Amino acid sequence: MAEPRKTTRARKMARRKTARKNTNKTTARRPSPARRKPAARKASPKRWSQRVTRESDALDLKRGLFKQTDPKKIAASLKRSAERSSRRKAGAYRSALSMLTFYINRAGKTLPKTQRDRLQRAKAELKHQFGRE
């Protein structure tokens, strides 16, 4: 009776074993796929949220906008940027508010309480300036 045919994997493994036996031990061999180091992955860029804030498709923000101390100035600058932008996908109010929220969320625990409160007041001021109260 004939033996059942080997699976593809079994045939490949058998070929590898015979190839290893036939190689000259003095020549340098490539490591087997199981022993190879994994391909180096491209390191994720650091501070991606900083890059989004700087290069956002939605708004061209004034440099140092979120460092300002007056919530009214922050809101006015966001409004101006949102209204002038031709690349935004949503309305001006929505784009401005989402950029402000994005900055607050990405700063996380590292954002000082005074700055967080200031940005929250800027949110309320933004609503007022767009007449959404």
C-alpha positions as CSV (number, residue, x, y, z in Angstrom):
1,M,0.0,0.0,0.0
2,A,1.3,3.5,-0.9
3,E,2.2,6.0,1.8
4,P,-0.1,9.1,2.0
5,R,1.4,12.1,0.5
6,K,3.2,14.5,2.9
7,T,1.9,17.9,3.5
8,T,3.6,20.9,2.0
9,R,5.1,21.9,5.3
10,A,6.4,18.4,5.9
11,R,8.1,18.4,2.4
12,K,9.7,21.7,3.0
13,M,11.1,20.6,6.4
14,A,12.5,17.4,4.8
15,R,14.2,19.5,2.1
16,R,15.7,21.8,4.7
17,K,17.1,18.8,6.7
18,T,18.7,17.3,3.6
19,A,20.1,20.7,2.5
20,R,21.7,21.1,5.9
21,K,23.3,17.7,5.8
22,N,24.8,18.5,2.4
23,T,26.3,21.9,3.2
24,N,29.9,22.2,4.0
25,K,30.3,23.1,7.7
26,T,33.2,25.5,7.0
27,T,31.1,27.8,4.9
28,A,29.1,30.5,6.6
29,R,25.4,29.6,6.7
30,R,22.5,32.0,6.8
31,P,20.5,31.5,10.0
32,S,17.3,29.6,9.6
33,P,14.1,31.7,9.5
34,A,13.3,30.7,13.1
35,R,16.7,32.0,14.3
36,R,16.7,35.3,12.4
37,K,16.1,38.5,14.2
38,P,12.7,40.1,13.5
39,A,12.9,42.8,10.9
40,A,13.5,46.2,12.6
41,R,10.2,48.0,12.8
42,K,10.2,51.7,12.0
43,A,10.1,53.5,15.3
44,S,7.0,55.4,15.9
45,P,7.7,59.2,15.8
46,K,7.8,60.8,19.2
47,R,5.4,63.5,20.0
48,W,2.9,62.7,17.3
49,S,0.3,64.9,19.0
50,Q,2.7,67.8,18.7
51,R,3.1,67.1,15.0
52,V,-0.7,67.0,14.6
53,T,-1.1,70.3,16.4
54,R,1.6,71.9,14.1
55,E,0.7,70.3,10.8
56,S,-3.0,69.7,11.1
57,D,-5.0,69.6,7.9
58,A,-7.8,71.4,9.5
59,L,-6.2,74.6,10.9
60,D,-3.1,76.7,10.6
61,L,-2.6,77.6,14.3
62,K,-0.6,80.5,15.5
63,R,2.7,79.4,17.2
64,G,2.4,79.2,21.0
65,L,-1.4,79.5,20.9
66,F,-2.1,77.2,23.8
67,K,0.6,78.8,25.9
68,Q,-1.2,82.2,26.0
69,T,-2.7,83.3,29.3
70,D,-5.9,84.9,28.2
71,P,-8.7,82.5,27.3
72,K,-10.4,85.2,25.2
73,K,-7.2,85.5,23.0
74,I,-7.0,81.7,22.7
75,A,-10.6,81.5,21.6
76,A,-10.3,84.5,19.2
77,S,-7.1,83.0,17.6
78,L,-8.8,79.6,17.2
79,K,-11.9,81.2,15.7
80,R,-9.7,83.2,13.2
81,S,-7.7,80.2,12.2
82,A,-10.8,78.1,11.7
83,E,-12.7,80.6,9.6
84,R,-9.7,81.3,7.4
85,S,-8.8,77.7,6.8
86,S,-9.8,76.3,3.4
87,R,-8.7,72.8,4.2
88,R,-11.0,72.0,7.1
89,K,-13.6,69.2,6.6
90,A,-16.2,70.4,9.2
91,G,-17.6,73.7,10.2
92,A,-15.4,76.4,11.7
93,Y,-16.8,76.1,15.2
94,R,-16.4,72.3,15.2
95,S,-12.9,72.4,13.9
96,A,-11.8,75.0,16.5
97,L,-13.4,73.2,19.4
98,S,-12.0,69.8,18.3
99,M,-8.5,71.2,18.1
100,L,-8.8,72.7,21.6
101,T,-10.2,69.5,23.0
102,F,-7.5,67.5,21.2
103,Y,-4.8,69.5,22.8
104,I,-6.3,69.2,26.3
105,N,-6.8,65.4,26.0
106,R,-3.3,64.7,24.6
107,A,-1.6,66.8,27.3
108,G,-3.2,64.5,29.8
109,K,-1.9,64.6,33.4
110,T,1.1,66.6,32.4
111,L,-1.0,69.7,31.8
112,P,-0.8,72.0,34.8
113,K,-4.1,72.6,36.5
114,T,-4.0,76.4,35.9
115,Q,-3.4,75.8,32.2
116,R,-6.2,73.2,32.0
117,D,-8.6,75.6,33.7
118,R,-7.5,78.4,31.3
119,L,-8.2,76.1,28.3
120,Q,-11.6,75.0,29.7
121,R,-12.5,78.7,30.0
122,A,-11.3,79.2,26.4
123,K,-13.8,76.5,25.4
124,A,-16.6,78.4,27.0
125,E,-15.4,81.6,25.4
126,L,-15.2,79.9,22.0
127,K,-18.9,78.9,22.3
128,H,-19.7,82.5,23.2
129,Q,-17.8,83.9,20.2
130,F,-19.5,81.6,17.8
131,G,-22.9,82.4,19.4
132,R,-23.5,78.9,20.5
133,E,-24.6,79.6,24.1
